[in-house]
Structures are given as C-alpha cells and as structure tokens.
Amino acid sequence: MTATTAPLRRIGYVMDGRAAEDGGGVKLTRVLDPRTARLTDPFLLFDEFRSDVAADWIAGFPPHPHRGFETVTYMLAGRMRHGDNKGNTGDLGPGSLQWMTAGRGIVHEEMPQQEDGLMWGYQLWVNLPAGEKMAEPGYQDIAAARIPEVDLEGGGRVRVLAGRFGEVEGPVTARPTQPVYLDVSLPAGQALRWTPPTGHTVLVHGVSGRFTLAGEGQAMPARRLAVLTGEGDVLLRADADADARALIIAGRPLREPVAHYGPFVMNTEEELRQAVADYQAGRF
C-alpha cells in the first residue's frame, strides 16, 4: 500500500467529542463544528449518534434546510429514512452510506425507522468550493453491499467508502474535494500504514478500542479525533490488549473563506443573508 521509507504524519491537534443535541432533540456527540474549519478544511462538522435508548433518537431530524456543502451519513446500526422537498426518498440501513450534495439548497429530513434497539452512525459535513456552492442538489445512496472491503495481511479489514485504498476504489463518484473515507478494523497489536494523497487534510477518529498514531505515545480512544500534520504516511496501531476500529477521512483543502450560519455554509456574510432570504421565500 505504501513505501515504508516515507515520513509519517504526526498528530497536530486532538479533539474530544462533547455532548450535544440536534434535530428533534437527538442526543449525539459533536466532535467537529464549523468553528474548527480552519484546522480541518475541507471538513466542517462531524457528529456521532449512538444509543440504544429510543428517547435519545426517536424524534429524528425533521425537515431542515442546507446550502453550500455536502452531508455524508454513514450508518453502523439501525435504520434511518430520508426524504426531501424534491420528492427523493432513501433508506439508510446498517453499513450503508449516503453522500448528499446540498448545493444551492434543499429541505430534507432523516427519521428513524425503528422504535427500539441500537441507532449508531456518523454525519460528516464536507465543504464545497465557491464555484459549486450553488450547484443542483444530488444524492449518492450506497447500500452496504456496494462498499468494497480489503483484508489486511496479518489480520484486519478496511471498508473503502470513498476514494482509493491500494487498488480498490470506493463507490462514491468524484467529488470536488477528492475525499477518501476508510473504516479500519485492526486486531490487537496490528498496524496499518497508508499513504494519503499529497496535500490532503487527514483526520483519524476512534470508533472502538484504543490505538496509537505515528508511533506516538498518546492513546487514541473512541470519540477522540486527531488532525494530522505534515506529509507522508498514516501509521495506525491497535493496542496490544484489544482490537481497535477507526475512521480515516482525508480531503483536499479548499483554502477559501468560510461563512457559517446554522445549516448554511457560504463564503461571505452577504451570501449567508441571501441563503436565509431564499429559504424564507420558499426558493429552495
């Protein structure tokens, strides 16, 4: 997968998730929000929702607008129904992925299709460049069976949601930020070394277990995210006493101004005011 003589990316910043609520009162863990965009460009927000208490998620995410970016929903357990004001519908089940381009504007909802059991997933916001913020909305709904998996030598597995891992290409079609999204499972003591595209921002988020990055001593538990710095390889190693699972997310930074207000992400305050006016006037 990579040349072992390459340098290693180091941990630049560490972010721990904090309790938050969104939608109809869904309890979640918010790891990134648009205030960190300068550090995590092109990524704007990253949430985990995980609970087997129905009251934590049963109200779902009723109709709400978006403009100027993309939302990526990755389900690990449970079922979520999607619908929007364009007549699109979708069914997000365990292991499935939805890549939604909000573009110029859309009003959508994500509502649970169950009344009990575990609901577990992640939502990522990916910025769009200025020239594509007013593009037509679109969806890539990807069933779990369409996501390829790569078995690692010595044990472990990588699900390739987007981008490329070795010779394996994920199912998400080309996006402006050239994203890579990998779900990595490693047995105790096993390591993965991977070369991201040059210049990409790289995030590593703990899903379960504990691991270290780049041989550094700092443990990375679940719900902790590392922003890596420099160029070179990503080295991920599970602790010796337990299996570990992590998400590796990489993308091409846009290096453009970020203006954010609620569900709108544009480049200027004037564009934000226009987004609010357009939504209130029913032009989404």
C-alpha positions in Angstrom: 0.0 0.0 0.0 2.9 2.4 0.7 6.6 2.8 0.8 7.9 2.2 4.3 10.7 4.8 3.8 8.2 7.6 3.6 7.9 10.0 6.6 5.0 9.8 9.0 2.3 12.3 9.6 2.2 13.5 13.2 -0.7 14.5 15.5 -1.2 18.2 15.1 -4.5 18.6 17.1 -6.6 16.3 19.2 -10.4 16.9 19.6 -12.7 15.1 22.0 -16.4 14.8 21.3 -18.8 16.7 23.5 -22.5 16.0 24.3 -24.9 17.9 22.0 -28.4 17.8 20.7 -29.7 18.4 17.2 -32.8 17.9 15.0 -35.8 17.0 17.1 -33.6 16.6 20.2 -31.4 13.7 19.1 -28.6 13.2 21.6 -25.2 13.0 19.9 -21.5 13.5 20.3 -20.2 16.5 18.4 -16.5 16.2 17.5 -16.1 19.0 14.9 -18.2 22.1 14.1 -17.6 24.9 11.6 -15.6 26.9 14.1 -12.7 24.4 13.5 -12.9 24.7 9.7 -9.5 26.5 9.5 -7.9 23.4 11.1 -9.9 20.7 9.3 -10.5 22.2 5.8 -12.5 21.0 3.9 -14.3 19.3 6.7 -16.9 21.4 8.6 -18.7 19.1 11.1 -18.5 15.6 12.4 -21.2 14.0 14.7 -21.7 10.6 16.2 -25.2 9.4 17.2 -25.0 6.2 19.2 -27.6 5.0 21.7 -29.9 2.0 22.4 -32.3 4.3 24.4 -35.0 5.2 22.0 -35.7 8.5 23.7 -32.3 9.7 22.6 -33.0 9.5 18.9 -36.7 8.7 18.2 -37.6 12.3 17.3 -35.0 12.1 14.4 -34.1 15.1 12.2 -37.4 16.7 11.0 -37.4 18.8 7.8 -34.5 21.3 7.7 -32.6 23.2 5.0 -29.0 23.1 3.8 -27.0 25.1 1.3 -23.4 25.3 0.2 -21.9 21.9 1.3 -22.3 18.2 1.3 -23.5 15.9 4.1 -22.2 12.3 4.5 -24.2 9.9 6.6 -22.6 6.5 7.5 -24.8 4.0 9.4 -23.3 1.3 11.6 -26.5 0.1 13.2 -30.2 0.9 12.9 -32.3 2.3 10.1 -32.9 5.9 9.0 -35.4 7.0 6.4 -34.5 10.0 4.2 -36.9 12.3 2.3 -36.8 15.8 0.8 -38.8 18.6 -0.8 -37.7 17.4 -4.3 -39.5 14.1 -3.9 -36.4 12.0 -3.2 -36.5 9.2 -0.6 -33.9 6.8 0.7 -33.3 4.0 3.2 -30.1 4.1 5.3 -29.5 0.7 6.9 -26.6 -0.9 8.7 -23.3 -0.4 6.8 -24.8 2.0 4.2 -23.6 5.4 3.2 -25.4 8.5 1.8 -23.5 11.3 0.2 -25.8 14.3 -0.2 -24.8 17.4 -2.2 -27.0 20.2 -0.8 -25.7 22.7 -3.4 -28.0 25.7 -4.0 -30.5 24.4 -1.4 -32.6 21.6 -0.2 -35.0 20.8 2.6 -34.7 17.3 3.9 -35.5 15.0 6.8 -33.9 11.9 8.4 -36.2 9.9 10.6 -35.7 6.6 12.4 -37.4 3.5 11.0 -37.4 1.7 14.3 -38.8 2.2 17.8 -36.1 0.4 19.8 -32.6 -1.1 19.5 -29.2 0.5 18.8 -29.1 3.5 16.5 -25.4 4.3 15.6 -24.0 6.4 12.8 -21.9 9.3 11.8 -22.5 12.5 9.9 -19.8 14.5 8.2 -20.1 17.9 6.5 -17.8 18.5 3.6 -17.4 22.0 2.2 -18.0 22.8 -1.4 -15.8 25.3 -3.4 -17.2 28.7 -4.2 -17.9 27.7 -7.8 -20.1 24.7 -6.8 -22.0 26.1 -3.8 -25.0 26.9 -6.0 -24.9 23.6 -7.9 -28.0 21.5 -8.3 -28.6 19.2 -5.2 -27.9 15.5 -5.6 -27.6 12.1 -3.8 -25.4 9.1 -3.8 -27.3 6.4 -1.8 -24.9 3.5 -1.4 -26.1 0.1 0.1 -23.7 -1.8 2.4 -23.2 -4.5 -0.2 -21.7 -2.0 -2.6 -18.9 -0.9 -0.3 -15.8 -2.9 -1.0 -13.7 -4.5 1.8 -9.9 -5.2 1.8 -8.5 -7.9 4.0 -5.1 -6.9 5.5 -2.1 -9.1 5.9 -1.8 -10.2 9.5 -5.5 -9.6 10.1 -7.8 -6.7 9.9 -10.1 -5.1 7.3 -10.6 -1.8 5.5 -14.0 -0.8 4.1 -13.4 1.7 1.3 -16.4 4.1 1.4 -14.8 6.8 -0.8 -11.5 7.3 -2.6 -8.8 4.7 -3.1 -7.1 2.2 -0.9 -4.4 0.4 -2.8 -6.0 -0.8 -6.0 -9.5 -0.7 -4.5 -11.8 2.2 -5.4 -14.8 3.2 -3.2 -18.3 3.6 -4.7 -18.6 7.4 -4.2 -18.2 9.1 -7.6 -15.8 12.0 -8.0 -16.3 15.0 -5.6 -14.6 18.4 -5.7 -12.5 17.8 -2.5 -11.3 14.3 -3.8 -12.3 12.7 -0.5 -11.1 9.4 1.0 -13.2 7.7 3.7 -11.9 4.5 5.2 -13.4 2.3 8.0 -10.4 0.4 9.5 -10.7 -2.6 11.9 -7.5 -4.0 13.4 -6.9 -6.9 15.7 -4.9 -6.3 18.9 -1.3 -5.2 18.1 -1.9 -5.0 14.4 -0.7 -1.9 12.4 -1.9 -0.2 9.2 0.4 2.1 7.2 -1.3 4.1 4.4 -0.3 6.9 2.1 -2.9 9.6 1.7 -2.9 11.9 -1.4 -0.3 14.6 -1.2 -1.7 17.8 0.3 -4.8 16.3 1.8 -6.1 17.1 5.2 -6.2 13.9 7.2 -8.5 13.1 10.2 -8.4 9.9 12.3 -11.4 9.2 14.6 -11.6 6.4 17.1 -14.7 4.2 16.8 -13.8 1.5 19.4 -10.8 0.1 21.3 -7.6 2.2 21.6 -4.8 2.8 19.1 -1.7 5.0 18.6 -0.8 7.1 15.6 2.7 7.5 14.1 4.3 5.6 16.9 3.4 8.5 19.3 2.6 7.5 22.9 -0.7 9.4 23.1 -3.6 6.9 23.2 -6.5 7.5 20.9 -9.7 6.1 22.4 -13.2 6.1 20.9 -14.8 9.5 20.3 -11.4 11.2 20.0 -10.3 12.7 16.7 -6.8 13.6 15.6 -5.9 16.1 12.9 -2.6 15.0 11.4 0.0 17.4 10.1 2.8 17.3 7.6 3.1 15.0 4.6 3.8 11.3 4.3 2.1 8.1 5.6 -0.5 7.5 8.3 0.6 4.8 10.8 -2.2 3.4 12.9 -1.6 0.6 15.5 -4.1 -1.1 17.8 -3.2 -1.5 21.4 -1.7 -4.9 22.3 -4.5 -5.9 24.5 -7.7 -5.2 22.4 -9.0 -4.8 18.9 -9.5 -1.3 17.6 -11.6 0.4 14.9 -11.1 3.8 13.4 -12.3 6.1 10.6 -9.7 7.7 8.4 -11.1 10.7 6.5 -9.0 12.8 4.1 -9.8 15.5 1.6 -8.3 18.3 -0.5 -8.4 21.6 1.4 -10.2 24.5 -0.4 -8.4 27.4 1.4 -11.5 29.7 0.9 -13.3 31.9 3.4 -15.9 30.1 5.4 -19.1 32.0 6.5 -21.4 29.8 8.6 -24.9 30.3 10.0 -26.8 27.2 11.2 -27.5 24.9 8.2 -25.8 27.2 5.7 -22.1 27.4 4.8 -21.1 30.0 2.2 -18.0 32.2 1.6 -19.4 35.6 2.6 -21.9 37.1 5.1 -23.8 38.5 2.1 -24.2 35.0 0.7 -25.5 33.8 4.1 -28.1 36.6 4.2 -29.2 35.6 0.7 -29.4 31.9 1.8 -31.7 32.8 4.7 -33.9 35.1 2.4 -34.1 32.4 -0.3 -35.2 29.8 2.3 -37.8 32.0 3.9 -39.2 32.9 0.4 -39.5 29.2 -0.5 -36.9 29.3 -3.2 -35.0 26.1 -2.1 
